[in-house]
Each structure stands twice: as structure tokens, then as C-alpha cells.
Amino acid sequence: MNLKNLAMWGIIVFLTIGLYNMFKNPQSNIRGGNQIIFSDFLTSVENGEILKVEIQGNNIKGVYSNGNSFSTYAPNDPNLIEKLSDKGVSISAAPLEEKMPSLFGVLLSWFPMLLLIAVWIFFMRQMQGGKGGAMGFGKSKAKMMNELKGKVTFNDVAGVEEAKEEVEEIVEFLKDPKKFSNHTIIREYQLLIWGKLRPSSGRIETFITRSSKNRQLMEVSRSKGKKAITNYKTIEIFENKKIPTLSLIECKLETGRTHQIRVHMNYKGNSLVGDDKYKKKYKKLKNVDFNVQNSITNLERQFLHAKTLGFVHPRTQKEMIFTSILPQELNNILKMLRNTEE
């Protein structure tokens, strides 16, 4: 048992003793030093020392002739009123439930019980946690996963870019692991980047690993990580006084690493339009065509499109190629860029 557990058990013992004392004699704090026994009360009445009393059931509160107050508990004495009247004591009476208890009084009376319940709940959680708490003696740290709670579906990760990329790579690898080494996969992408690539076409061959500054990002490494190869060429350059310099690029991948195109473009000093994670800091643009600026600003995705995907079927050994046209929102941006050059 460590020091933390000993301290916890000490608190339990202290609270238990305190609660026992409060329940054993709950009126001890209320009675105070003005409580007297009934025989002393009768003696004071006979001596004419009582000025007035208030009778509430068997409880009597009163005031001495010197102004001090007192309280006592009286048995069923039928001659008590007569004795008080003979001595000229002012008598008043009140029903037992004349006054409703205040909210503070209710809370104060219930506080010990509420405190005990709170302590009980706390230690029940400690017992269930099994992580070295006050009740966690020898408990296993293994957790039982509920089948419904532990299940993650594709709907849960729908739209998550990193999840889609990881799943695509896993599925392709499981279908035919050899095709990665034989370079039988065809992957062609179109992307729009800020600025120009120098040279305008080429081959990028690096290692890609997790970023040391942000584990959600990837970065180029000289010695560690996975090998990544990207072949690129510039298709079209947009450059005039009405727009910033932009380039339409086509990339052919020989490997499929996480964020490969985005990392390699960042490595070349450029970034994709709409890419908030790997974006570069550029100077504030001036005198830019409003329609172009508005379309790029409101673009809710990266300007990155899988143009062609192909592979050799593992059974038939036939080459299967799938192509797709550029989405409408991306094609509209290209049209606006071309119109500004007219």
C-alpha cells in the first residue's frame, strides 16, 4: 500500500468518525450553554427568577429576570401552568410546527448524508477504475470493450482525409502486396499550386516520416521514414496582373505515402490551393480579380484530384485503369483563371 492509499484511508476514517458524532448528537451544536435541567427551572420559578416563557410542546424557552435566556425540556406536568401563573411569569405558547425550516436549515441537516453519499460514489468509481486507486488492490488494467461502443464504422471516418488515405493504402496492399514493389499501380493526380515549380518537371525522391513538431503532419527526411517517389510536370501556368501566380501540375506516383504529394510540394517550396495544413506564408495579394479570390477563399477542399488510377488485376493479370473528370468546383476555378488572361 503506497502513501497515497494510506492518506485516502485516513480521510475515510476521519469522515466516518465525524459523521458518527454528528448523527449521535445532532442537537449538541444547537443547544449551546443556555440548556438547563427541569428541576433547576422549577427552582428558578419558585425563587421568582423567571420573567417570561414560551412553551412549544414539551420544549420551554424563556428569559430570566436578569435578561439571560434559557431552554429546557418539561415532562407532562399538569400543574406547571398554575405554578408559572402564581409567580407572575408571562406565558406564551406556540404549536410544534408553526415555523417551516429554512432552506439553509434543511441543507445543513442533510449535509452529513450528502457528504457520505459523495464519498461512497467516489470510492465506487475508484474500485471500478482499477488504476491503482484506494480500492484498486491487484486489479487488472485491462478494459472490457462494449461491442457497440468499440465499433468504428466507415461512416464515423467519412470525410476524414487522413483516414481515407490510410484505408486506401491498406486495401491496395492487401489485394496484392507485390504490385507496390513492381510499380504496377498507375496513380496520376492533378493539382493547383501557388507559384511555379523549378524545374517545371522532374522527379522527387525522398524519405517521408512523421513531423517532429506536429505529429499530425508529415515531413521530408534524409535518412529515416519510408521512401517516396513523385514524378511531376507543369501543365499550365496562370500569371498576370489580375491574379497571383498559380500552376496546374500533374503528378505520377511510384509510391503511396501519407500526404505524399502535399509533402513533396511543400518540400519544393510550394503548397496546394485549399491546403490549410501545409500552406506557405505568402505576401498579401493586391488588385486580384474578385471572382477568382472569392472562389479560392470559399473552396472547402484541396485542389487535388485523382485523375487516373490503374493496377494489374491479381487473378486475370489484366491492366485495369479508371479515370475521372475534374470536379465542377475545381474546373470552375480553372475557367476563371483562363478568362483573366483574355
C-alpha positions in Angstrom: 0.0 0.0 0.0 1.6 3.3 -1.1 1.4 6.7 0.6 -1.5 7.9 -1.5 -3.6 4.9 -0.4 -2.8 5.4 3.2 -3.8 9.1 3.0 -7.1 8.1 1.4 -7.9 5.6 4.1 -7.1 8.2 6.7 -9.6 10.6 5.2 -12.2 7.8 5.2 -11.7 7.1 8.9 -11.8 10.8 9.8 -15.0 11.4 7.9 -16.6 8.3 9.4 -15.8 9.5 13.0 -17.1 13.0 12.2 -20.3 11.7 10.7 -20.9 9.4 13.7 -20.6 12.2 16.1 -22.9 14.4 14.2 -25.6 11.8 13.9 -25.2 10.6 17.5 -25.9 14.1 19.0 -27.3 16.3 16.2 -28.7 18.9 18.6 -25.4 19.5 20.5 -24.5 22.5 18.4 -27.9 24.0 18.7 -28.5 23.7 22.4 -25.4 25.6 23.4 -24.7 26.7 27.0 -28.3 28.0 27.9 -29.8 24.5 28.3 -30.9 23.8 31.9 -32.4 20.8 33.5 -36.1 20.8 34.5 -35.5 20.8 38.3 -33.3 23.9 38.0 -36.1 25.5 36.0 -38.7 24.8 38.8 -36.3 26.2 41.4 -35.9 29.4 39.4 -39.7 29.7 39.1 -40.2 29.3 42.9 -37.5 31.9 43.5 -39.2 34.3 41.1 -36.2 34.5 38.8 -38.2 33.8 35.6 -39.6 36.7 33.6 -41.3 35.0 30.7 -41.5 31.7 28.9 -42.6 30.3 25.6 -44.0 26.8 25.6 -43.9 24.7 22.4 -45.0 21.1 23.2 -42.6 19.9 25.8 -39.9 22.4 24.9 -39.7 25.6 27.0 -37.7 28.7 26.2 -37.6 31.7 28.5 -35.8 34.7 29.9 -34.5 35.3 33.4 -35.2 38.5 35.3 -31.5 39.5 34.6 -32.1 39.2 30.8 -30.4 35.9 30.2 -32.2 33.3 28.1 -32.5 29.6 28.7 -34.2 26.5 27.4 -35.3 23.2 28.9 -37.4 20.1 28.3 -40.5 19.6 30.5 -42.3 16.4 31.3 -46.1 16.3 31.2 -46.7 18.4 34.4 -50.4 19.4 34.6 -49.6 21.9 37.4 -46.8 23.7 35.5 -49.1 26.5 34.1 -50.6 27.1 37.5 -47.1 27.4 39.1 -46.0 29.9 36.4 -49.1 32.0 36.8 -48.8 32.1 40.6 -45.3 33.6 40.2 -46.4 36.2 37.7 -44.5 34.7 34.8 -45.5 35.8 31.3 -46.6 32.7 29.4 -46.9 32.3 25.6 -47.5 29.1 23.6 -46.8 28.0 20.0 -47.7 24.9 18.0 -45.0 22.4 17.3 -44.9 23.0 13.5 -45.6 26.7 13.5 -42.3 27.5 11.6 -41.2 25.8 8.5 -37.5 25.0 8.5 -35.4 27.3 6.3 -33.6 26.2 3.2 -30.3 26.6 4.9 -31.5 24.5 7.8 -32.6 21.7 5.5 -29.3 21.7 3.7 -27.4 21.8 7.0 -29.4 18.8 8.3 -28.8 16.8 5.1 -25.2 17.8 4.6 -23.7 14.8 6.5 -25.8 12.3 4.5 -24.9 14.0 1.2 -21.3 14.0 2.1 -21.4 10.4 2.9 -23.1 9.6 -0.4 -20.5 11.6 -2.3 -17.6 9.8 -0.6 -19.3 6.4 -1.4 -19.7 7.3 -5.1 -16.1 8.4 -5.3 -14.8 5.2 -3.9 -17.1 3.1 -6.0 -15.6 4.7 -9.1 -12.1 4.1 -7.7 -13.0 0.4 -7.3 -14.3 0.2 -10.9 -11.4 2.0 -12.4 -8.7 -0.5 -11.3 -5.9 2.1 -11.8 -4.2 2.0 -8.5 -6.8 3.9 -6.5 -7.6 3.3 -2.9 -9.6 0.2 -3.7 -7.5 -0.9 -6.7 -5.6 -3.7 -5.0 -4.2 -6.1 -7.7 -6.8 -5.0 -10.2 -6.1 -5.6 -13.8 -5.7 -2.6 -16.1 -7.4 -4.5 -18.9 -10.7 -2.9 -20.1 -13.8 -4.7 -21.4 -14.9 -3.0 -24.6 -18.6 -3.0 -25.3 -19.2 -4.3 -28.8 -21.4 -1.3 -29.8 -19.2 1.3 -28.2 -15.9 -0.1 -29.5 -17.1 -0.4 -33.1 -15.9 2.2 -35.6 -17.6 2.2 -38.9 -16.7 3.9 -42.2 -19.5 6.4 -41.6 -17.6 7.5 -38.5 -14.5 8.4 -40.5 -16.3 9.6 -43.7 -14.7 12.8 -45.0 -11.6 12.4 -42.8 -8.9 12.8 -45.3 -6.1 11.0 -43.4 -8.4 8.0 -42.7 -9.4 7.7 -46.3 -5.8 7.7 -47.5 -4.7 5.2 -44.9 -7.6 2.8 -45.7 -6.9 3.1 -49.5 -3.3 2.1 -49.0 -4.1 -0.8 -46.7 -6.8 -2.2 -49.1 -4.5 -1.9 -52.1 -1.6 -3.6 -50.2 -3.8 -6.5 -49.0 -5.1 -7.1 -52.5 -1.6 -7.6 -54.0 1.5 -6.6 -52.0 3.8 -7.3 -54.9 2.4 -4.6 -57.0 4.0 -2.0 -54.8 7.4 -3.2 -55.4 6.8 -3.9 -59.1 5.4 -0.4 -59.7 2.3 -1.8 -61.4 0.0 0.8 -60.0 -0.8 3.9 -62.0 -1.5 7.0 -59.9 -2.0 10.3 -61.7 -3.2 13.4 -59.9 -4.0 16.9 -61.0 -3.3 19.8 -58.5 -3.2 23.5 -58.5 -0.4 25.1 -56.5 0.7 28.6 -55.5 3.7 29.8 -57.6 5.8 27.9 -60.1 7.9 24.7 -59.8 11.6 24.9 -60.7 12.4 23.0 -62.8 9.0 22.8 -64.4 9.2 19.0 -64.5 11.2 16.4 -62.7 11.4 13.6 -60.1 11.3 13.9 -56.4 12.8 11.0 -54.4 13.0 11.4 -50.6 12.1 9.7 -47.3 8.8 10.8 -45.6 8.3 10.5 -41.9 6.2 12.0 -39.1 6.9 15.6 -38.4 8.9 16.2 -35.2 7.0 19.4 -34.5 3.5 18.2 -35.3 2.6 14.5 -35.2 -0.4 15.1 -37.4 1.8 16.2 -40.3 4.5 14.5 -42.4 7.8 15.8 -43.5 10.8 15.0 -45.7 13.7 13.3 -44.1 17.2 12.5 -45.4 17.6 9.2 -43.6 14.5 7.9 -41.8 11.0 7.1 -42.8 9.6 5.5 -45.9 10.8 6.0 -49.4 8.6 8.2 -51.5 8.9 8.9 -55.3 6.9 11.6 -57.2 7.2 12.4 -60.9 5.7 15.8 -61.8 5.3 18.1 -64.8 3.8 21.5 -65.2 0.7 21.5 -67.4 -0.3 25.2 -67.3 0.9 28.4 -65.6 -1.5 31.3 -64.7 0.3 34.6 -64.3 -0.9 38.1 -65.0 -1.8 41.4 -63.2 -5.2 40.3 -62.1 -4.3 37.1 -60.3 -1.4 35.6 -58.3 0.9 33.1 -59.9 -0.6 29.7 -59.9 0.4 26.4 -61.7 -1.6 23.4 -62.8 0.6 20.3 -62.1 0.2 16.6 -62.9 1.9 14.1 -60.6 2.5 10.4 -61.2 3.3 8.5 -58.0 5.5 5.5 -57.8 4.8 5.1 -54.1 1.7 5.8 -51.9 2.8 7.5 -48.7 0.6 9.6 -46.4 0.3 13.2 -47.7 3.0 12.4 -50.3 2.0 15.0 -52.9 1.4 17.7 -50.3 4.7 17.0 -48.5 6.7 16.9 -51.8 5.1 20.2 -53.0 5.9 21.7 -49.6 9.5 20.4 -50.0 9.8 22.2 -53.3 8.6 25.5 -51.7 5.0 25.4 -52.9 1.7 24.4 -51.4 -1.7 23.3 -52.8 -4.6 25.7 -53.2 -7.0 25.0 -50.3 -4.4 23.1 -48.2 -4.5 24.7 -44.7 -2.1 22.2 -43.1 0.9 22.5 -45.4 0.2 26.1 -46.7 3.1 28.5 -47.1 3.1 32.1 -46.0 2.7 34.5 -48.9 2.6 38.2 -49.2 -0.8 39.9 -49.1 -2.2 39.9 -52.6 -3.4 43.2 -54.1 -5.5 44.0 -57.1 -6.7 40.4 -57.5 -9.8 39.6 -59.6 -12.7 39.4 -57.2 -14.3 36.3 -58.6 -11.0 34.4 -58.5 -10.3 35.5 -55.0 -13.8 34.6 -53.8 -13.7 31.2 -55.4 -10.4 30.2 -53.9 -11.3 31.6 -50.5 -14.6 29.7 -50.4 -13.1 26.4 -51.6 -13.9 23.9 -48.9 -11.3 21.3 -50.1 -7.8 21.0 -51.5 -7.3 21.4 -55.3 -6.2 17.8 -55.6 -7.9 15.4 -57.9 -7.2 11.7 -58.6 -7.3 11.7 -62.4 -6.2 8.2 -63.2 -5.9 5.1 -61.0 -4.8 1.7 -62.5 -3.4 -1.6 -61.5 -2.9 -5.2 -62.7 -5.7 -7.5 -61.6 -4.2 -10.2 -59.3 -6.3 -13.0 -60.9 -6.7 -12.1 -64.6 -3.4 -10.2 -64.8 -5.2 -7.6 -66.9 -4.4 -4.0 -66.5 -7.4 -2.1 -65.1 -7.5 1.7 -65.5 -10.0 4.1 -64.0 -10.3 7.8 -64.9 -12.4 10.6 -63.6 -13.1 14.1 -64.7 -12.2 17.2 -62.7 -15.0 18.1 -60.2 -17.2 21.1 -61.1 -15.9 23.4 -58.4 -12.3 22.8 -59.4 -13.0 23.1 -63.1 -14.8 26.5 -62.5 -11.6 27.9 -60.9 -9.5 26.9 -63.9 -12.0 28.6 -66.2 -11.9 31.8 -64.3 -8.1 31.8 -64.3 -8.1 31.3 -68.0 -10.6 34.1 -68.6 -8.5 36.6 -66.7 -5.8 36.2 -69.4 -8.1 37.3 -72.2 
